[in-house]
Amino acid sequence: MSIARAAIACLGAGRMGRGIAVAFAYAGYPVIMVDVKARAAEQFVSLQAEALGEISKTLASMARFGLLTDRDAKTVISRVSMVPRANMAAALANSEIVFEAVPEVVDLKREVLAAASNHTGRETIIASTTSTILVDEISGAVELPARFLNVHWLNPAYLIPLVEISPGTATDPAVTARVKALVEGIGKVPVVCAATPGFIVPRIQALAMNEAARMVEEGVASAEDIDKAIRYGFGFRYAVLGLLEFIDWGGGDILYYASRYLEGALGSERYRSPEVISRNMRDGRIGLRTGAGFLDYSGMDVDAYREQRLAELVNLLRHFGLARPPVLDDD
């Protein structure tokens, strides 16, 4: 069976499970959410009503945003179902990919993954959505761990494009490729990263969020002004230019000298640039102006590239209502 026709299963019906269900149902897939906790029938019915009710509200808000019509929303939610733990075996029997989305407790994840792997076909992909636990710490619970990897979604999963895919040491590369194709097929933007703490986004954002909190603590600026600076400066530029692309845009030497100054002025090694910055400078990989940095610009029409990026920044100005006509002298 083609992965494009996959039946999707979510182990857990919490925030992440519901978000994934919306993302796939919106893209035309049947989705089954499995309640992994054994509970009384009336408790399950209550949880089921809550989960499907929240999904219905999510789709209603998407309709208000113009992403679909109310009629479309009814079609999308009809693709989502939820079953109790007792029905796990039947729910997973025909699923081609299963997303584990239970709380960040290692033992709980191991238990749920082990149970799921006993009820799926040998070709079924099993993915954890953990944001903190490394894939190799829990892969042992899965029968045939070559089909297991981590697929980290960012909340809200039905809106945020990025999906971080982190294969383990036992993961079959073909499985990684299949998952990448699957999420691309529903309009997401996958990135593949090594199984390291924090993956990509959580690792970077933890530094940024802690530094913002530290600046409030130190009285550098108000929380409101720091957030305004992030929204209209930091986030504004990085919505168009990636962090490493931005280093190349200005030049790695600028980061090198700025880092040295901040390390001394603020008395903290957390501002020290990594060795790769110094090595790139020694190798002449400064960025755009030398034709290479973290990225390779050889053979590129650099003027056209700059023009494209600047046009994207102008589009953001328009989005924020900040693109103004010039002030001209009256004739």
Sine and cosine of phi, psi and omega as CSV:
sin_phi,cos_phi,sin_psi,cos_psi,sin_omega,cos_omega
0.00,0.00,0.68,-0.73,-0.01,-1.00
-0.95,0.33,0.58,-0.81,0.04,-1.00
-0.89,0.45,-0.42,0.91,0.01,-1.00
-0.91,0.41,-0.33,0.94,0.01,-1.00
-0.95,-0.32,0.36,0.93,-0.09,-1.00
-0.88,0.47,0.59,-0.81,0.23,-0.97
-1.00,0.01,0.73,-0.68,-0.09,-1.00
-0.97,-0.25,0.72,-0.70,0.07,-1.00
-0.83,-0.56,0.61,-0.79,0.06,-1.00
-0.85,-0.52,0.83,-0.56,0.07,-1.00
-1.00,0.02,0.97,-0.24,-0.10,-1.00
0.93,-0.38,0.63,-0.78,-0.03,-1.00
-0.84,-0.54,0.58,0.82,0.06,-1.00
-1.00,0.09,-0.34,-0.94,-0.07,-1.00
-0.85,0.53,-0.72,0.70,-0.04,-1.00
-0.94,0.34,-0.70,0.72,0.01,-1.00
-0.86,0.51,-0.66,0.75,0.01,-1.00
-0.92,0.38,-0.64,0.77,0.01,-1.00
-0.90,0.43,-0.67,0.74,0.03,-1.00
-0.91,0.42,-0.64,0.77,0.01,-1.00
-0.87,0.50,-0.68,0.73,0.02,-1.00
-0.89,0.45,-0.70,0.71,-0.05,-1.00
-0.86,0.52,-0.71,0.71,-0.05,-1.00
-0.98,0.21,-0.64,0.77,0.01,-1.00
-0.90,0.44,-0.62,0.79,0.05,-1.00
-0.87,0.50,-0.56,0.83,-0.01,-1.00
-1.00,0.03,0.12,0.99,0.12,-0.99
0.99,-0.17,0.13,0.99,-0.05,-1.00
-1.00,-0.09,0.60,-0.80,0.19,-0.98
-0.97,0.26,0.71,-0.71,-0.06,-1.00
-0.78,-0.62,0.73,-0.68,0.09,-1.00
-0.90,-0.44,0.85,-0.53,0.13,-0.99
-1.00,-0.08,0.75,-0.67,-0.02,-1.00
-0.94,-0.34,0.84,-0.53,0.11,-0.99
-0.96,0.28,0.91,-0.41,-0.11,-0.99
-1.00,0.07,-0.09,1.00,-0.02,-1.00
-0.98,-0.20,0.76,-0.65,0.07,-1.00
-0.95,0.31,0.81,-0.58,-0.03,-1.00
-0.49,-0.87,0.27,-0.96,0.00,-1.00
-0.89,0.45,0.45,-0.89,-0.08,-1.00
-0.83,0.55,-0.67,0.74,-0.03,-1.00
-0.93,0.38,-0.53,0.85,0.05,-1.00
-0.93,0.36,-0.63,0.78,0.05,-1.00
-0.90,0.44,-0.71,0.71,-0.01,-1.00
-0.85,0.53,-0.64,0.77,0.01,-1.00
-0.91,0.42,-0.71,0.70,0.02,-1.00
-0.90,0.43,-0.66,0.75,0.01,-1.00
-0.86,0.50,-0.71,0.70,0.00,-1.00
-0.90,0.45,-0.64,0.77,0.01,-1.00
-0.91,0.42,-0.73,0.68,-0.05,-1.00
-0.90,0.43,-0.76,0.65,-0.01,-1.00
-0.93,0.36,-0.50,0.87,0.07,-1.00
-0.92,0.40,-0.65,0.76,0.02,-1.00
-0.92,0.39,-0.64,0.76,0.05,-1.00
-0.88,0.47,-0.66,0.75,0.03,-1.00
-0.88,0.48,-0.67,0.74,0.02,-1.00
-0.91,0.40,-0.62,0.78,0.04,-1.00
-0.87,0.49,-0.72,0.69,0.00,-1.00
-0.91,0.41,-0.57,0.82,0.04,-1.00
-0.90,0.43,-0.65,0.76,0.03,-1.00
-0.93,0.38,-0.61,0.80,0.05,-1.00
-0.90,0.44,-0.56,0.83,0.07,-1.00
-0.92,0.40,-0.65,0.76,0.04,-1.00
-0.91,0.42,-0.49,0.87,0.02,-1.00
-0.99,0.15,-0.07,1.00,0.04,-1.00
1.00,0.05,0.23,0.97,-0.02,-1.00
-0.99,0.13,-0.34,0.94,0.05,-1.00
-0.28,-0.96,0.15,-0.99,0.03,-1.00
-0.99,-0.11,0.20,-0.98,0.05,-1.00
-0.87,0.48,-0.60,0.80,0.03,-1.00
-0.91,0.41,-0.67,0.74,0.05,-1.00
-0.86,0.50,-0.65,0.76,-0.04,-1.00
-0.86,0.52,-0.64,0.77,0.02,-1.00
-0.90,0.43,-0.61,0.79,0.03,-1.00
-0.91,0.41,-0.69,0.72,-0.04,-1.00
-0.90,0.44,-0.74,0.68,-0.06,-1.00
-0.93,0.36,-0.39,0.92,0.04,-1.00
-0.92,0.39,-0.29,0.96,0.01,-1.00
-0.99,0.11,-0.15,0.99,-0.07,-1.00
-0.96,-0.28,0.76,-0.65,0.07,-1.00
-0.72,-0.69,0.22,-0.98,-0.01,-1.00
-0.62,-0.78,0.69,-0.73,-0.02,-1.00
-0.77,-0.64,0.39,-0.92,0.05,-1.00
-0.97,0.24,0.20,-0.98,-0.02,-1.00
-0.83,0.55,-0.58,0.81,-0.03,-1.00
-0.87,0.49,-0.38,0.93,-0.01,-1.00
-0.98,-0.19,0.25,0.97,-0.06,-1.00
-0.85,0.53,-0.72,0.69,-0.07,-1.00
-0.85,0.53,-0.73,0.68,-0.01,-1.00
-0.92,0.38,-0.61,0.80,-0.03,-1.00
-0.92,0.40,-0.58,0.81,-0.08,-1.00
-1.00,-0.03,-0.21,0.98,-0.12,-0.99
-0.84,0.54,-0.61,0.79,-0.06,-1.00
-0.94,-0.35,0.22,0.98,-0.01,-1.00
-0.99,0.12,0.68,-0.73,0.04,-1.00
-1.00,-0.05,-0.36,0.93,0.10,-0.99
-0.58,-0.81,0.67,-0.74,-0.03,-1.00
-0.84,-0.55,0.82,-0.57,0.03,-1.00
-0.98,-0.22,0.88,-0.47,0.10,-0.99
-0.99,0.12,0.83,-0.56,-0.05,-1.00
-0.67,-0.75,0.82,0.57,0.02,-1.00
-0.98,-0.22,0.20,-0.98,-0.03,-1.00
-0.81,0.59,0.38,-0.92,-0.11,-0.99
-0.97,0.24,0.90,0.44,0.04,-1.00
-0.83,-0.56,0.89,-0.46,-0.13,-0.99
-0.82,0.57,-0.75,0.66,-0.05,-1.00
-0.89,0.46,-0.63,0.78,0.02,-1.00
-0.91,0.42,-0.69,0.72,0.01,-1.00
-0.89,0.46,-0.68,0.73,0.02,-1.00
-0.86,0.50,-0.69,0.72,-0.01,-1.00
-0.88,0.47,-0.74,0.68,-0.05,-1.00
-0.93,0.37,-0.66,0.75,0.00,-1.00
-0.91,0.41,-0.65,0.76,0.01,-1.00
-0.89,0.45,-0.70,0.72,0.01,-1.00
-0.89,0.45,-0.67,0.74,-0.03,-1.00
-0.91,0.41,-0.67,0.74,-0.06,-1.00
-0.92,0.40,-0.35,0.94,0.05,-1.00
-0.98,0.17,-0.24,0.97,-0.08,-1.00
-0.93,-0.38,0.12,0.99,-0.04,-1.00
-0.91,-0.41,0.28,-0.96,0.11,-0.99
-0.95,0.32,0.29,-0.96,-0.04,-1.00
-0.91,0.41,-0.39,0.92,-0.01,-1.00
-1.00,-0.05,-0.08,1.00,-0.01,-1.00
-0.93,0.38,0.77,-0.64,0.07,-1.00
-0.99,0.15,0.70,-0.71,0.06,-1.00
-0.87,-0.49,0.79,-0.62,-0.06,-1.00
-0.76,-0.65,0.72,-0.70,0.16,-0.99
-1.00,0.02,0.47,-0.88,0.07,-1.00
-0.94,-0.34,0.32,0.95,-0.05,-1.00
-0.83,0.56,0.60,-0.80,0.06,-1.00
-0.98,-0.21,-0.08,1.00,-0.09,-1.00
-0.75,-0.67,-0.46,0.89,-0.13,-0.99
-1.00,-0.09,0.75,-0.66,-0.01,-1.00
-0.94,0.33,0.58,-0.81,-0.10,-0.99
-0.85,0.52,-0.61,0.79,-0.04,-1.00
-0.95,0.31,-0.24,0.97,0.03,-1.00
-0.98,0.21,-0.33,0.95,-0.05,-1.00
-0.82,-0.57,-0.08,1.00,-0.06,-1.00
-0.91,0.42,-0.43,0.90,-0.01,-1.00
-0.90,0.44,-0.31,0.95,0.00,-1.00
-0.98,0.18,-0.24,0.97,-0.09,-1.00
-0.99,-0.12,0.80,-0.60,0.13,-0.99
-0.93,0.38,0.77,-0.64,-0.08,-1.00
0.89,0.45,0.93,0.37,-0.06,-1.00
-0.90,0.43,-0.15,0.99,0.06,-1.00
-0.88,0.47,-0.37,0.93,-0.02,-1.00
-0.99,-0.12,0.15,0.99,-0.10,-0.99
-0.94,-0.35,0.62,-0.78,0.06,-1.00
-0.33,-0.94,0.08,-1.00,0.04,-1.00
-0.97,-0.26,0.69,-0.72,0.06,-1.00
-0.80,-0.60,0.98,-0.20,-0.12,-0.99
-0.99,-0.11,0.91,-0.42,0.03,-1.00
-1.00,-0.10,0.47,-0.88,0.07,-1.00
-0.97,-0.24,0.70,-0.72,-0.01,-1.00
-0.97,0.25,0.62,-0.78,-0.14,0.99
-0.98,0.22,0.78,-0.62,-0.15,-0.99
-0.86,0.50,-0.48,0.88,-0.05,-1.00
-0.98,0.18,-0.21,0.98,-0.01,-1.00
-0.92,-0.39,-0.70,0.72,-0.09,-1.00
-0.94,0.35,0.81,-0.59,-0.08,-1.00
-0.93,0.37,-0.58,0.81,-0.17,-0.99
-0.95,0.32,0.67,-0.74,0.15,-0.99
-0.73,-0.69,0.84,-0.55,-0.01,-1.00
-1.00,-0.06,0.86,-0.51,0.00,-1.00
-0.96,-0.27,0.84,-0.55,-0.06,-1.00
-0.80,-0.60,0.99,-0.17,0.03,-1.00
-0.97,0.25,0.44,-0.90,0.07,-1.00
-1.00,-0.06,-0.02,-1.00,-0.02,-1.00
-0.90,0.43,-0.45,0.89,-0.03,-1.00
-1.00,-0.10,-0.11,0.99,-0.09,-1.00
-0.92,0.40,0.76,-0.65,0.07,-1.00
-0.94,0.35,0.80,-0.60,0.02,-1.00
-0.81,0.59,-0.50,0.86,0.03,-1.00
-0.91,0.41,-0.52,0.85,0.04,-1.00
-0.93,0.36,-0.69,0.73,0.05,-1.00
-0.85,0.52,-0.70,0.72,0.00,-1.00
-0.89,0.45,-0.65,0.76,0.01,-1.00
-0.90,0.43,-0.67,0.74,0.00,-1.00
-0.92,0.38,-0.66,0.75,0.03,-1.00
-0.86,0.51,-0.71,0.71,0.02,-1.00
-0.91,0.42,-0.62,0.79,-0.01,-1.00
-0.88,0.47,-0.77,0.64,-0.05,-1.00
-0.94,0.33,-0.55,0.84,0.10,-0.99
-0.89,0.46,-0.59,0.81,-0.03,-1.00
-0.92,0.40,-0.35,0.94,0.04,-1.00
-0.97,-0.23,0.26,0.97,0.10,-0.99
1.00,-0.02,0.19,0.98,0.03,-1.00
-1.00,0.01,0.22,-0.98,0.01,-1.00
-0.89,-0.45,0.99,-0.16,-0.04,-1.00
-1.00,0.10,0.54,-0.84,0.18,-0.98
-0.77,-0.63,0.56,-0.83,0.01,-1.00
-0.96,-0.28,0.76,-0.65,-0.01,-1.00
-0.68,-0.74,0.39,-0.92,0.01,-1.00
-0.92,0.40,0.38,-0.92,0.03,-1.00
-0.98,0.22,0.99,0.13,0.03,-1.00
-0.78,-0.62,0.45,-0.89,-0.03,-1.00
-0.82,0.57,0.76,-0.65,0.07,-1.00
1.00,0.04,-0.15,0.99,-0.02,-1.00
0.78,0.62,-0.77,-0.64,0.01,-1.00
-0.96,-0.27,-0.91,0.41,-0.11,-0.99
-0.90,0.43,-0.76,0.65,-0.01,-1.00
-0.86,0.51,-0.57,0.82,-0.01,-1.00
-0.92,0.38,-0.67,0.74,0.02,-1.00
-0.95,0.30,-0.69,0.72,-0.08,-1.00
-0.94,0.33,-0.45,0.89,0.06,-1.00
-0.89,0.46,-0.67,0.74,0.05,-1.00
-0.89,0.46,-0.73,0.68,-0.06,-1.00
-0.91,0.42,-0.69,0.72,-0.02,-1.00
-0.92,0.39,-0.66,0.75,0.04,-1.00
-0.90,0.44,-0.62,0.78,0.00,-1.00
-0.93,0.38,-0.62,0.78,0.05,-1.00
-0.90,0.45,-0.69,0.73,0.04,-1.00
-0.90,0.44,-0.62,0.79,0.01,-1.00
-0.90,0.45,-0.61,0.79,0.00,-1.00
-0.93,0.37,-0.57,0.82,0.11,-0.99
-0.90,0.43,-0.71,0.70,0.00,-1.00
-0.85,0.52,-0.62,0.79,-0.04,-1.00
-1.00,0.09,-0.09,1.00,0.00,-1.00
0.97,0.25,0.40,0.92,0.00,-1.00
-0.91,0.42,-0.66,0.75,0.01,-1.00
-0.28,-0.96,0.21,-0.98,0.04,-1.00
-0.96,0.28,0.35,-0.94,0.05,-1.00
-0.86,0.51,-0.61,0.79,-0.02,-1.00
-0.90,0.43,-0.69,0.73,-0.02,-1.00
-0.95,0.30,-0.55,0.84,0.06,-1.00
-0.91,0.42,-0.69,0.72,0.03,-1.00
-0.91,0.42,-0.58,0.82,0.06,-1.00
-0.91,0.42,-0.64,0.77,0.04,-1.00
-0.90,0.44,-0.63,0.78,0.02,-1.00
-0.93,0.38,-0.70,0.72,-0.08,-1.00
-0.92,0.39,-0.68,0.73,-0.13,-0.99
-0.98,-0.20,-0.04,1.00,0.03,-1.00
-0.82,-0.58,-0.94,0.35,-0.03,-1.00
-0.88,0.48,-0.88,0.48,-0.05,-1.00
-0.91,0.41,-0.56,0.83,-0.01,-1.00
-0.85,0.53,-0.75,0.66,-0.04,-1.00
-0.95,0.31,-0.64,0.77,-0.09,-1.00
-0.98,0.18,-0.09,1.00,0.16,-0.99
-0.96,0.29,-0.34,0.94,0.00,-1.00
-0.94,-0.33,-0.71,0.70,-0.02,-1.00
-0.95,-0.32,0.81,-0.58,0.09,-1.00
-0.91,0.42,0.29,-0.96,-0.04,-1.00
-0.84,0.54,-0.73,0.68,-0.03,-1.00
-0.95,0.30,-0.57,0.82,0.09,-1.00
-0.89,0.46,-0.61,0.79,0.00,-1.00
-0.92,0.38,-0.60,0.80,0.08,-1.00
-0.86,0.51,-0.72,0.69,0.01,-1.00
-0.90,0.44,-0.60,0.80,-0.05,-1.00
-0.86,0.51,-0.74,0.67,-0.01,-1.00
-1.00,0.04,-0.52,0.85,-0.03,-1.00
0.89,-0.46,0.77,-0.64,-0.01,-1.00
-0.88,0.47,-0.42,0.91,0.02,-1.00
-0.91,0.41,-0.55,0.83,0.02,-1.00
-0.90,0.44,-0.70,0.71,0.05,-1.00
-0.89,0.45,-0.66,0.75,-0.01,-1.00
-0.85,0.53,-0.78,0.63,-0.05,-1.00
-0.96,0.29,-0.59,0.81,0.05,-1.00
-0.90,0.43,-0.63,0.78,0.01,-1.00
-0.91,0.42,-0.68,0.74,0.02,-1.00
-0.88,0.48,-0.67,0.74,-0.01,-1.00
-0.91,0.42,-0.75,0.66,-0.04,-1.00
-0.89,0.45,-0.62,0.79,0.02,-1.00
-0.87,0.50,-0.67,0.74,0.00,-1.00
-0.97,0.25,-0.70,0.71,-0.08,-1.00
-0.93,0.38,-0.59,0.81,-0.02,-1.00
-0.99,-0.16,-0.07,1.00,0.07,-1.00
0.88,0.48,0.66,0.75,-0.03,-1.00
-0.61,-0.79,0.73,-0.68,0.02,-1.00
-0.95,0.30,-0.17,0.99,-0.03,-1.00
-0.91,0.41,-0.25,0.97,0.02,-1.00
-1.00,-0.09,-0.03,1.00,-0.04,-1.00
-0.93,0.37,0.73,-0.68,0.01,-1.00
-0.97,0.25,0.52,-0.86,0.01,-1.00
-0.95,0.30,0.26,-0.97,-0.05,-1.00
-0.86,0.50,-0.50,0.87,-0.04,-1.00
-0.87,0.49,-0.50,0.86,0.04,-1.00
-0.92,0.40,-0.73,0.69,0.04,-1.00
-0.90,0.44,-0.65,0.76,-0.02,-1.00
-0.90,0.43,-0.66,0.75,0.04,-1.00
-0.88,0.47,-0.62,0.79,0.02,-1.00
-0.91,0.42,-0.69,0.72,0.00,-1.00
-0.89,0.45,-0.55,0.84,-0.04,-1.00
-1.00,0.04,0.02,1.00,-0.01,-1.00
0.97,0.24,0.29,0.96,0.02,-1.00
-1.00,-0.08,0.95,0.32,-0.10,-1.00
-0.99,0.12,-0.51,0.86,-0.03,-1.00
0.60,-0.80,-0.59,-0.81,-0.06,-1.00
-0.82,0.57,-0.68,0.73,-0.12,-0.99
-0.95,0.31,-0.24,0.97,0.08,-1.00
-0.94,-0.35,0.01,1.00,0.05,-1.00
1.00,0.04,-0.07,1.00,0.02,-1.00
-0.31,-0.95,0.53,-0.84,0.09,-1.00
-0.47,-0.88,-0.88,-0.48,0.18,-0.98
-0.95,0.30,-0.50,0.87,0.03,-1.00
-0.93,-0.37,0.33,-0.95,-0.03,-1.00
-0.98,-0.22,0.85,-0.53,-0.03,-1.00
-0.94,-0.33,0.15,0.99,-0.02,-1.00
-0.91,0.42,0.69,-0.73,0.00,-1.00
0.98,0.21,0.03,1.00,-0.02,-1.00
-1.00,-0.04,0.58,-0.82,0.17,-0.99
-0.98,0.18,1.00,-0.05,-0.13,-0.99
-0.89,0.46,-0.62,0.79,0.01,-1.00
-0.89,0.46,-0.67,0.74,0.02,-1.00
-0.92,0.39,-0.62,0.78,0.04,-1.00
-0.88,0.47,-0.73,0.68,0.02,-1.00
-0.87,0.49,-0.68,0.73,0.00,-1.00
-0.86,0.51,-0.66,0.75,0.00,-1.00
-0.90,0.44,-0.73,0.69,-0.01,-1.00
-0.90,0.43,-0.65,0.76,0.02,-1.00
-0.91,0.42,-0.61,0.79,0.05,-1.00
-0.88,0.47,-0.61,0.79,0.02,-1.00
-0.92,0.39,-0.59,0.80,0.07,-1.00
-0.91,0.41,-0.63,0.78,0.05,-1.00
-0.89,0.46,-0.64,0.77,0.05,-1.00
-0.88,0.48,-0.59,0.81,0.07,-1.00
-0.92,0.38,-0.62,0.78,0.08,-1.00
-0.84,0.55,-0.70,0.72,0.02,-1.00
-0.90,0.44,-0.65,0.76,0.01,-1.00
-0.85,0.52,-0.65,0.76,-0.02,-1.00
-1.00,0.07,0.02,1.00,-0.01,-1.00
0.95,0.32,0.46,0.89,-0.06,-1.00
-0.94,-0.35,0.04,1.00,0.04,-1.00
-1.00,0.09,0.93,-0.38,-0.07,-1.00
-0.90,-0.44,0.48,-0.88,0.08,-1.00
-0.96,0.28,0.35,-0.94,0.00,-1.00
-0.94,0.35,0.43,-0.90,0.12,-0.99
-1.00,0.05,0.88,-0.48,-0.06,-1.00
-0.93,-0.38,0.54,-0.84,0.06,-1.00
-0.94,0.34,0.61,-0.79,0.07,-1.00
-0.94,0.34,0.63,-0.78,0.05,-1.00
-0.94,0.33,0.00,0.00,0.00,0.00
